[in-house]
Amino acid sequence: MQNIKLKVDERFGVEKTIRKFKRLCDNYGIVREYRNRSEYKKPSVKTKEKTEAAEKRRRKSEFKMRRSSKKI
């Protein structure tokens, strides 16, 4: 885990520095990691969620393929 350090500069101001901080947190995946660790999930529940997400992605891409082929 890396520490994120930002200095508030007179040229950029606080608002721009806060936006930069949020962007860095998203890039490092800090918020995602926090949400994953906030509650314990059994391995069986994790597996079930993972397969459901994969099925949802598959259906979504299939729907897009069918939709694009009808326009042609």
Secondary structure, DSSP 4 states (H G I P E B T S, - for coil): -PPP-----TTTHHHHHHHHHHHHHHHHTHHHHHHHHSS---HHHHHHHHHHHHHHHHHHHHHHHHHHHHH-
